[in-house]
Structures are given as C-alpha cells and as structure tokens.
Amino acid sequence: MGKITTGLAAMLIISQLAGVIPAAEAAVASAMQESKDSLEKSNGSRIIFYMNSNKVEQDGKMYQSPRPAIVKNGTTYVGLRFIAERLGAIVTSNSKTKETIIQLDGSELRYINNSKSYSLNGTTYQMKTASYTDHNVLLVPLISLTQGLKIPYTVGNKSITLEHSTKPIASFNVQMGEIIAGETVVTYETKSHSPLGLDIVDERWEGKEELFDQPGVYSVSYSVQDSEGVWSNPFTLNLEAVKPNDPPIASFFTDKDMYRMGEPIIYTDQSYDDENAITNKIWSNKEEVFFTPGKVMVSLEVTDQHGAVGVLSKEITITEETLYTSEEYYKLFTPIGNKMAVDGFSVKTMEAIPYSYRTEPVTLFRSSGPESINSEGILYQDTIEGAARFLLHHKNKTGLLARLYILAENQGTTPAIITFKNEGMAGPTSYAEWAGRVSLSRYFEGKLTGESNRKLVLQPGEKRVIWSDISKHAMKPQEIITFTGDLSSNAPIRYTSLLVSANRDPITDLQKLPYLDPNESIVRGTFADSTRVFEYNELLGTRSVKLSLTDNREDPFQLGSDGIKGSNAMNSGNYGLLYKLKLNRVAPNTLILFNPRGGLFVGSALVNDKVVVFGHSGKEDISSTASVLYRTGDLEESVDIWISPTAGSNLPFALLFEPMPMKKFN
C-alpha cells in the first residue's frame, strides 16, 4: 500500500487541522494532489460507509475515517474531506468566507460550519439540519453531497453504498436546425473530461458522417480514452436526416378559357404542398371580371414554410362581346357590405323621396365634447328619467393612463330602479373610426339577441358606476373609447361621464373634479325623442331615388340642452340618434346603397335583422362610392333598416334606391 497509505495519513492529519487552521490551505491542496495522484484508478468506485463505525470500504479495500458515519436528528453525517478525497475531488478552504470547497466533475459545493445551507454552483440550497464540527472534522449531511454531485447510492441494513464512476465522460452535439439529406454538412462539437482530472488522449466515433446521403435516422456514438487507458461509455445521439424540401406546386384553373366582357370568371385554386404548409399566396391580375377585350395573363405564386416558391401563369381571352357593362355588373354582384362606384355628382340632383317621421320617447345623453381630453374632469352631466340612450366618444390626451366612467346617482328620497337594455362598446384603441363602427355593430347585435333587462337598485343618495366594461381597461395616451347603450329608470337619475387617471376612485374624487368645456365644434348635450321612425308605403325601386339623412335640411338636427351650463344645445350631425326606416313596399330586383356625402365614413346598419358593416376611406372621391346594404329578390318585399350616424365619421349621408339590370344567362 506504500504511497497510498502515506498519502492517506497525510490527508487525515490535514483534514483534522483544516477546520481550525485556515492558514493550512496550501498544505491541504498539496496533500490532496498527492493523494489523488497515488490512488489506484479503475472504471468505477464503490464506497461503503458502515454506520456508527470508522470503517469505510472502497473497491474491496478498507480505510479508516477520522470520524464515524453517524445518524443525528434523523440525518446521516459523514466527514466532508474524507468522503471528498475518496471520490477524487479537489478540496480547498476559503479563510475569508470560512467555506470548505469541494470540486468534482464540473460541480462546486461550498459548506460553512454550523450552517443549514450549502452552495451548489453558486446557488444556495437548504438542508434539514446544519453541518457541524466534531474533533476538528467538518461533518455534513450525506444527502447534500450525493445530490449535489449526482452520485447514486443505496441504503443497506447498517451501511450506505455510493457508486461513483471514474471513467472519462464523453459527449457531443450538432448544430441546431434540420439535417437535410444530401445537403446539410453536419458539424460536431465534442465535450469530454476525466473525473480524475486525467488527460484525454484518444477518441473513437461510430456512424459519424459529415453528409448523410439518404433520409433516415442515424445512430452516432462518441467515446474517449484517458491517459490511464480507460475508455468512456459511448455517448450516442440519433440524428434524423430529412428528405430535401419539395417546393410547393402552384395550380389553378378557370371554368373557361374565353370570356365576354363583363362575364364573371370562376377561379379554382388547387395549389398543394407535400407538407400541407403553404404559408402565402400572391395572385397577379386575378379579377372577377374584365371589361377590356384582349389576352390576359393571370398568375399565382405560392410559398411554403421553408421559403420555397411555386408559380403558375394562365392566359385567358376576353372577347369583344359584352355580357354586362361595369355598372350593370357591380350593381348585380358587389357583395353586401362592399363598396362600388356611383356618380356622386348625379346624386345631388337625384329625386328625393318625401321624408317625414315620428319619434319615440328616448332621451339621448351625448358625451363627445371635448372629444380629445387634455385633463381629468367631468365631461357631461344631466338628470334623466325614463328611457335613455348614451353615446360616449372620447380620446385620452392627458398623457397618463386614464379610465372613462359613467356614474348614476339617485338624488331622490326613495329607492330608484335602473333597467339596462342594450350596449355596445369598442376600445381602447387608437383608431377612432374603427371604434365608432364596432361600438354601433355590437349595439345592433345586442338588439338582435334581445334586451337584457338587468336591474340595479339605487338607494337615496347612492352613487354607482354603471356599465363597468367602459372602465375595465385603462386608456393609454391617444387611445379612444366609443360606447352606445340603452337603459331606463323609474325615477330621475343624475348621470355623469368623467375621465380620471387610472388609479383614482371616480366616486370618492367626483367633488374634486372640474367641469370640462367642450370644443366649439364638438357638442355634448341632452336631447329628447332620439329615435326617429320613418315609414314609407309607396313603391320603391322602380326608378333611382334617394333618402337624405343628417343634412339639417330634409333631416333637421336635434335641439336640446347642455345639462352643465343650462344653455341650449344642438346635436350637430344627429350622432346617437337612431333611425328606424320601415319601407313597406320595395320593388323586385331593387338595390339599396349607402352613399357618404361628407367624406370618410366607417359604419354599420341593421338590415332585415342582419348587421351590415361597411367603410368608405382612401384617396378616391368618397362621395362617388356607395356600399351595398341590400338587394331584393324577384318579388316585392318589405325592408327594415336601422341606422345611426357613426361616431368618428363624417356626415351627411344618403340611402339610394335603384333598379337592378336583368340578370343574363351565360
């Protein structure tokens, strides 16, 4: 045993002294190196600790531990330095931090006497019981070592067996991404080390290729040999080489190769990809109809998830024969909600049908001034009894996160009941026109699903936030909210719309808020009789006629009051007013269009119990466009249209009624 015995004796002496003499650090390191150099090497090491005994068996040889393995407070303790040396670890001490440091196989553990924690690779972990010193030997919970160094162990009747491999360890990885057969050059990055700190002197590969010619799964193994001649266990990865990507196939056909001018073209797309992963399609010159004779080249480009492209072009012929003119075609086939060209100038002189109306007793609470809010405050306030409609349309320009609220206050002496009927909200968003349309669309959708009739009882003097969805999400600077809602009350209720910073309580802080003045061009106010019902019994659609709304001529603006100032107010544009148009006789094959007369308009309408959304924007002359709202069939019909000016859009607008051309057979 010569050198081994001498080395162990030196280590035992040093391990006993190191807990109390930090100055011995250099000697400890030197003795450890001597021990490590002198230990017999094998492919693995089995260490058996006998409980309550100093005897330790390693690979069939017996050693004496300076302190016995012992169970204390339900935890098995062993001498730190002794077990570390048996494992071939490097042991050092830090006099400043008073730590004993163990380094093995790339792991570093740090222990401090009388501490319940230890450090593993810089992360602190807790132990059930603290380490402690006995006869100048630092004893630590065995479980912390086995877990930290990933050493498997088994517990016998009166012993604990540790299995620690001293073979060198090999591993490797390859570059990220797919390996494409016949294309991808595989790069290998190897990693290897010896638990005993020996040099790696040789390596061995099985199945390694830089280029895999055929698709499939390939097993590649890597082994290394240390300077003592011991080989590692093979490290194996299964590498999958996939077949090269086939580009997608662009494929389409038309129902014919030759068409008349104004004849609809049916395109059938049959593009495909072997992975069913076409990510983009770009058509060129694909039109549903052409109005100029000649040869036309239509192309389709498809792209798959790998970026590969497939292209197909097909030539069709447009003859000099006409099936439909462009005007006839678009009147017949423009989808509902889409826009088409009209003669905007001729609309001015088009015959107008007589407009008269009756009203329904709904009071409008319009809070849209100021539209852009620069500071916190009360936007509008008034007292209303009975049926009421609310329109809010405000942009946050305070520079802060803010919330928009509606408060209801019972100023009476008896309980009051509020019944909520319907609502539609959009935002917060930075797109005012979108908010206006979506709010109105949701309001109309609510009309279709039926009134909610949800009730709220307000006690005398009580204030409550109503329609809490309005304030659910804070508005960022430059964001806007649009809201349309209906309710009714059996007693006078004071309603208040306000905007405050997101963290403020609107009820507590109400008395501290100033009243905000509206911009001159943006109104607020309270307006009675805010539903106008137009019923027309004459036949429509036999000739081109119009119904002009929100123009303050045929359709006058509402007059009301400013509940804050006590002054008169005019509902410019009749925003928030609901038009119910009942057209009892509409001729067969009649086209009903929405024509904006004042510029950009993004809106919504309820037509025969279907919500129709439409939009007019862009660089073209907007008044020379119209959206299709409805087409009658081959029989006379009754058509009901509900429509309201959309917040954020321009007015006035007109509804056009035009006879459609006769459909022709191809």
DASUL-V841542 format. One record per pair of residues at least 24 apart in sequence whose C-alpha atoms are under 10 Angstrom apart, sorted by the first residue. I is the first residue (numbers start at 1). GAP is how many residues later the second one is. Records with the same first field share a line. If there is no record, write none. Layout:
I=GAP  GAP
This chain:
1=37
2=36
3=31  32  34  35  36
4=30  31  32  33  34  35  36
5=30  33  34  58
6=28  29  32
7=24  25  26  27  28  29  30  31  32
8=24  26  27  28  30  31  55  56  74  77  78
9=26  55
10=24  25
11=24  70  71  74
12=52  53  54  69  70  125
13=53
14=67  123
15=51  64  65  66  67  76  121  122  123
16=50  51  63  65  66  117  118  119  120  121  122
17=118  119  120
18=63  74  75  82  118  119  120
19=74  79  80  81  94  114  115  116  117  118  119
20=78  113  116  117  118
21=72  74  115
22=70  71  72  73  74  76  77  78
23=70  71  72
24=68  69  71
25=66  67  68  69  70
26=66  67
27=65
28=62  63  64  65
29=61  62  63  64
30=62
31=60
32=49  52  53  56  57  58  59  60
33=52  55  56  57  58
35=50  51  53
36=49  50  51  52  53  54  160  161
37=51  159  160  161
39=46  47  49  157
41=125  126  155  187  189
42=123  124  125  186  188
43=121  122  123  124  125  187  188  189  190
44=119  120  121  122  123
45=41  42  43  117  118  119  120  121  122
46=40  41  107  115  116  117  118  119
47=36  39  40  106  113  114  115  116  117
48=105  106  107  108  111  112  113  114  115
49=29  34  106  107  109  110  111  112  113
50=106  107  108  109  110  111
51=25  26  27  105  106  107  108  109
52=24  25  106  107
53=105  106
54=24
56=26  27  30  103  104  105
57=29  104
58=28  29  103  104  105
66=68  69  70  71
67=67  68  69  70  71  72
68=71
69=70  72  73  90  91
70=69  71  72
71=70
72=57  69
73=55  56
74=54  55
75=52  53  54  55  65  66  67  68
76=53  63  64  65  66  67  84
77=52  54  55  61  62  63  64  65  66  67
78=53  59  60  61  62  63  64  65  67
79=53  54  55  58  59  60  61  62  63
80=31  51  57  58  59  60  61  62  65
81=56  57  58  59
82=55  56  57
83=59  62
84=61
86=78
87=64  75  76  77  78  79  108  109
88=76  78  107  108  109
89=106  107  108
90=106  107
100=38
102=43  47
103=46
104=44  45  90  91  92  93
105=44  45  61  63  64  88  89  90  91  92
106=43  87  89
107=41  42  43
108=40  41
109=35  36  39  40
111=27  28  29
112=26  28
113=24  25  26  27
114=24  25  26
115=25
116=24  25
117=27
118=26  27  30
119=25  29
120=24  25  27  28  29
121=27
164=31
165=29  30  31  67
166=28  29  30  31  64  66
167=26  27  28  29  57  58  59  61  62  63  64  65  66
168=24  25  26  27  28  29  30  31  32  55  56  57  58  59  61  62  63  64  65
169=24  25  26  31  53  54  55  56  57  62  63  64  65  66
170=24  30  33  51  52  53  54  55  61  62  63  64  65  66
171=50  51  52  53  61  62  63  64  65  66
172=48  49  50  51  63  64  65
173=63  64
174=63  65
178=61  62  63  64  65
179=32  33  36  60  61  62  63  64  65
180=31  32  33  34  35  36  60  61  62  63  64  65
181=30  31  32  33  34  35  59  60  61  62  63  64
182=28  29  30  31  32  33  59  60  61  62
183=28  29  30  31  58  59  60  61
184=26  27  28  29  57  58  60
185=24  25  26  27
186=24  25  26  53
187=24
190=32
191=31  33
192=30  31  32  33  34  40
193=31  32  33  39
194=30  31  32  33  36  38
196=30
197=29  30
198=27  28  29  30
199=26  27  28  29
200=24  25  26  27  28  29  30  31
201=24  25  26  27  28
202=24  25  27  29
203=28  29
204=27  28  30
205=29  30  31
206=28  30
207=29  31
208=31
211=30
212=27  28  29  30
213=28  30
214=27  28  29  30
215=25  26  27  28  29
216=24  25  26  27
217=24  25
245=28  29  30  59  60  61  62  63
246=27  28  29  58  60  62  63  64
247=25  26  27  28  31  55  56  57  58  59  60  61  62  63
248=24  25  26  27  28  29  30  53  54  55  56  57  58  59  60  61  62  63
249=24  25  29  52  53  54  55  59  60  61  62  63
250=28  31  49  50  51  52  53  59  60  61  62  63
251=48  49  50  51  59  60  61  62  63
252=46  47  48  60  61  62
253=59  60  61
254=60  61  62
256=60  61
257=57  58  59  60  61
258=37  57  58  59  60  61
259=30  31  34  57  58  59  60  61  62  63  64  407
260=29  30  31  32  33  57  58  59  60  61  62  63  64  406
261=28  29  30  31  32  33  56  57  58  59  60  61  62  63  64  65
262=26  27  28  29  30  56  59  60  61  62  63  64  65  66  67  68
263=25  26  27  28  55  58  59  60  61  62  63  66  401  402  403
264=24  25  26  59  60  65  69  402
265=24  25
269=31
271=29  30  31  39  40  41
272=30  32  38
273=29  30  31  32  37
274=30
275=29  30
276=28  29
277=26  27  28  29
278=24  25  26  27  28  29  30  31
279=24  25  26  27  28
280=24  25  27  29
281=28  29  30
282=29
283=28  29  30
284=29
289=29  35  37  40  41
290=27  28  29  34  35  36
291=27  28  29  30  31  32  33  34  35
292=26  27  28  29  30
293=24  25  26  27  28  29
294=24  25  26
295=24
323=340  341  342  343
324=337  338  339  340
327=333  334
328=332  333  334  335
329=331  332  334
330=298  330
331=259  260  261  262  297  300  327  328  329  330
332=257  258  259  299  328  329  330  331
333=295  298
334=293  294
335=292  293  294  295  296
336=256  257  276  277  278  291  292  293  294  295
337=256  257  266  267  268  274  275  276  277  278  289  290  291  292  293
338=274  275  276  277  278  288  289  290  291
339=254  255  256  275  276  277  286  287  288  289  290
340=253  255  284  285  286  287  288
341=254  280  281  282  283  284  285  286
342=251  253  280  281  282  283  284  285
343=280  281  282  283
344=251  252  253  277  278  279  280  281  282
345=278  279
346=278
347=197  198  199  248  250  276  277  307  309
348=198  200  249
349=196  197
350=194  195  196  197  306
351=192  193  194  195  196  305
352=192  193  194  195  196  202  302  303  304
353=183  185  187  192  193  194  195  304
354=182  192  193  194  200
355=179  180  181  192  193  194  199  200
356=176  177  178  179  180  198  199
357=174  175  176  177  178  179  198  222  223  224
358=171  173  174  175  176  177  222
359=169  170  171  172  173  174  175  219  220  221
360=27  168  169  170  171  172  173  218
361=25  26  27  167  168  169  170  171
362=24  25  26  27  124  125  126  165  166  167  168  169  170  215  216
363=24  25  26  27  123  125  163  164  165  166  167  168  197  214
364=24  25  26  27  121  122  161  162  163  164  165  166  167  196  207  211  212  213  214
365=24  25  26  27  119  120  130  131  132  159  160  161  162  163  165  197  198  211
366=24  25  26  27  118  131  157  158  159  160  161  196  205  208  209  210  211
367=24  25  26  27  116  129  130  131  151  155  156  157  158  159  209
368=24  25  26  27  114  129  150  151  154  155  156  157  207  279  280
369=24  25  147  148  149  150  151  152  153  154  155  156
370=24  25  146  147  148  149  150  151  152  153  154
371=24  25  26  109  147  148  150  151  152  153  277
372=24  25  26  106  107  108  146  147  150
373=24  25  26  104  105  107  126  143  144  145  146
374=24  25  26  103  125  142
375=24  25  27  124  125  126  139  141
376=24  26  27  28  122  123  124  125  137  138  139  140
377=120  121  122  123  124  129  132  133  135  136  137  138  139  140
378=27  28  118  119  120  121  122  128  132  133  134  135  136  137  138  139  186
379=25  26  27  117  118  119  120  134  135  136  137  138  139  145  185
380=26  115  116  117  118  135  136  137  138  144  145  146  182  183  184  185
381=25  26  27  113  114  115  116  117  134  143  144  145  181  182  183  184
382=110  111  112  113  114  115  143  144  179  180  181  182  184
383=25  26  27  28  108  109  110  111  112  113  143  180
384=104  105  106  107  108  109  110  111  142  144  179
385=33  103  104  105  106  107  108  109
386=32  33  101  102  103  104  105  106  107
387=31  32  33  34  99  100  101  102  103  141  142
388=32  33  97  98  99  100  101  138  139  140  141  142
389=32  33  34  95  96  97  98  99  137  138  139  141  142  187  188  189
390=33  93  94  95  96  97  105  136  186  187
391=33  34  48  49  91  92  93  94  95  133  184  185  186  256
392=33  44  78  89  90  91  92  93  105  132  184  255
393=33  39  42  43  46  87  88  89  90  91  254  255
394=34  38  84  85  86  87  88  89  105  253  254
395=33  34  35  36  37  80  81  82  83  84  85  86  87  104
396=32  34  78  79  80  81  82  83  84  85  103  104  105
397=78  79  80  81  82  83
398=78  79  80  101  102  103
399=77  78  79  102
400=74  75  76  77  78  100  101  102
401=72  73  74  75  76  77  78  99  100  101  102
402=69  71  72  73  74  75  77  97  98  99  100  101  102
403=25  67  68  69  70  71  72  73  78  95  96  97  98  99  100  101  103
404=24  64  65  66  67  68  69  70  71  76  77  93  94  95  96  97  98  102
405=60  61  62  63  64  65  66  67  91  92  93  94  95  101  102
406=58  59  60  61  62  64  65  89  90  91  92  93  100
407=56  57  58  59  60  61  86  87  88  89  90  91  99  100  103
408=50  54  55  56  57  58  85  86  87  88  89  99
409=49  50  51  52  53  54  55  56  83  84  85  86  87
410=47  48  49  50  51  52  53  54  81  82  83  84  85
411=47  48  49  50  51  52  80  81  82  83
412=46  47  48  49  50  79  80  81  82
413=46  47  48
414=44  45  46  47  77
415=42  43  44  45  46  47  75  76
416=40  41  42  43  44  46  73  74  75  76  77
417=38  39  40  41  42  71  72  73  74  75  76
418=35  36  37  38  39  40  48  69  70  71  72  73  75
419=32  33  34  35  36  37  38  67  68  69  70  71
420=31  32  33  34  35  36  46  47  65  66  67  68  69
421=25  26  29  30  31  32  33  34  64  65  66  67
422=24  25  27  28  29  30  31  32  62  63  64  65
423=24  28  29  44  60  61  62  63  64
424=45  46  58  59  60  61  62
425=42  44  45  56  57  58  59  60
426=43  44  54  55  56  57  58
427=43  46  47  48  52  53  54  55  56
428=42  43  44  45  46  47  48  49  50  51  52  53  54
429=46  47  48  49  50  51  52  53
430=45  46  47  48  49  50  51
431=47  48  49  50  217
432=46  47  48  49  50  170  215  216  217
433=47  49  167  168  169  170  182  213  214  215  216  217
434=46  48  168  169  181  212  213  214  215
435=45  46  47  48  167  168  211  212  213
436=44  45  46  47  48  165  166  167  168  209  210  211  212  213
437=45  164  165  166  167  168  176  177  178  208  209  210  211  212
438=44  45  164  165  166  175  208
439=42  43  44  45  46  164  165  207  208
440=42  43  44  45  136  163  164  165  166  171  173  203  204  205  206  207
441=43  162  163  164  165  170  171  172  205
442=41  42  43  162  169
443=40  41  42  43  161  163  168
444=40  160  161  162  163  165  166  167  168  198  199
445=161  164  165  166
446=39
447=159  162
448=158  161  162  163
451=35  36
452=35
453=34  35
454=33
455=32  33  34
456=33
457=32
458=35
463=30  31  32  44  45
464=31  42  43
465=30  31  32  41  42
466=29
471=28  31
472=30
473=29
474=26  27  28  29
475=24  26  27
476=26
482=164  165  166
483=93  164
484=92  163
485=91
494=69
515=49  50
516=48
517=47  48
521=51
522=49  50
523=39  46  47  48  49  50  52
524=36  37  38  39  40  45  46  47  48
525=34  35  36  37  38  39  40  41  42  43  44  45  46
526=32  33  34  35  36  37  42  43  44  45
527=31  32  33  34  35  42  43  44  47  49  50
528=30  31  32  33  49
529=29  31  48  49
530=28  44  45  46  47  48  49
531=45  46  47  48  49  113
532=45  46  47  48  49  110
533=45  46  47  48  49  109
534=45  46  47  48  49  106  107
535=45  46  47  48  49  105
536=45  46  47  48  49  50
537=45  46  47  48  49  101
538=45  46  47  48  49
539=44  45  46  47  48  97  98
540=43  44  45  46  47  48  50  52  96  97  117  118  119
541=44  45  46  47  48  49  50  51  91  95  115  116  117  118  119
542=44  45  46  47  48  115  116  117  118
543=44  47  114  115  116  117
544=46  47  112  113  114  115  116
545=110  111  112  113  114
546=46  47  48  49  108  109  110  111  112
547=47  106  107  108  109  110
548=47  49  104  105  106  107  108
549=24  25  30  48  95  96  102  103  104  105  106
550=24  25  27  94  95  101  102  103  104
551=46  47  100  101  102  103
552=100
555=97
572=79
573=72  73  74  76  77  78  79
574=70  71  72  77  78
575=69  70  71  72  73  74  76
576=67  68  69  70  71
577=66  67  68  69
578=64  65  66  67
579=26  62  63  64  65  66
580=26  60  61  62  63  64
581=26  58  59  60  61  62
582=26  56  57  58  59  60
583=54  55  56  57  58
584=52  53  54  55  56
585=51  52  53  54
586=45  46  47  49  50  51  52  53  71
587=44  45  46  47  48  49  50  51  70  71  72
588=43  44  45  46  47  48  49  71  72
589=42  43  44  45  46  47  48  69  70  71  72  73  74
590=40  41  42  43  44  45  46  47  67  68  69  70  71
591=37  38  39  40  41  42  65  66  67  68  69  70
592=34  35  36  37  38  39  40  47  63  64  65  66  67  68
593=32  33  34  35  36  37  38  61  62  63  64  65
594=31  32  33  34  35  36  59  60  61  62  63
595=27  28  29  30  31  32  33  57  58  59  60  61
596=26  27  28  29  30  31  53  54  55  56  57  58  59
597=24  25  26  27  28  29  53  54  55  56  57
598=24  25  51  52  53  54  55
599=24  50  51  52  53  54
600=48  49  50  51
601=44  45  46  47  48  49  50  51  52
602=43  44  45  46  47  48
603=40  41  42  43  44  45  46
604=25  38  39  40  41  42
605=24  36  37  38  39  40  41
606=34  35  36  37  38
607=32  33  34  35  36
608=30  31  32  33  34
609=30  31  32  33
610=31
611=30  31
615=34
616=33
623=30  31
626=28  29  30
627=28  29
628=28
629=26  27
630=27
631=26  27  28  29
632=27  28
